[in-house]
Every structure is written in structure tokens, then in C-alpha cells.
Amino acid sequence: MIHWLLQSKHYPYAKELLLIFAIFVSSCTISGCVESGFFLDSESRLPKCITLPPGLTREDVFVIFELHTNGDADFLLTNKKWKKLALVKVKLKGYKYPSRYYHIVSENNIKETITLEPKNEHGYMELFFYVMDDPIVEKKS
């Protein structure tokens, strides 16, 4: 099938498209594609590893907690026009205590507890993340 596609006169750019697809797939396996992303709830404080640029307030930005397919995680800071302002890579550890699942993230030896909470936003349920200050959970991790 692929051989026919590469030899076909109907698809003159098949080799180039196949090469682009192969590069995309290999880059996802190396760096990990974003599996899911969660917005920081407006009632939560910012993670300690996120520093707002001068002149911006908490209301001027979005913080997105991105989980990757390879097990990595990031905090992505964008403005309201979706321009990327910062990307902070964090180490991730999942933890269940006692009946809720938490993510323990660390960056430069600073640990923080992240939890996902459902919230009715614009008429449908959506998961948001919260930064928690729970010494019991952090001590158990």
C-alpha cells in the first residue's frame, strides 16, 4: 500500500508527507505529546515556580497544567491572547491520599500539591487544577 502510494502519480508529494509524518511521530515519542491540560482555577493561588512578568496581574494570564504522554509535566503561562510567556518543566509524582488523587510537582526542590476539581463552567463540567497547601499530603509524598 505505502509502496503504491509512493510510486503513484496522483500523490507527487507522498514522500515528503510521509517524512513529515515520521518526524512528527518520532518527536512525540521522544519529547512526549501533551496528553491533557488543565486551567488553574481563578480561586487558586499561583504555583511558586510561576513568576508574573512586570505589569501583569493574575487576571491577565492563564496558567495551564500540562501532562505529557511520557510522564512529564509543565506549567504553561500565557496571556489572554494565548501568547506564551513562560514554560516551567516540573517533576511529577502521583499520590492517592486517602480517597483523592493528588499530583506532587517539584521544581528546584520546591514541592507543591496539585489537585483536579470539577467545576460547572459555562453550563458544563470541566476539570480545573488547584494548588494546595496541605502539609499532611506533602509529608506523606
Helices and strands as residue ranges (DSSP letters): H 2-7, H 14-31, E 34-40, G 58-60, E 61-68, E 73-79, E 84-97, E 100-107, E 110-121, E 124-132, H 135-140
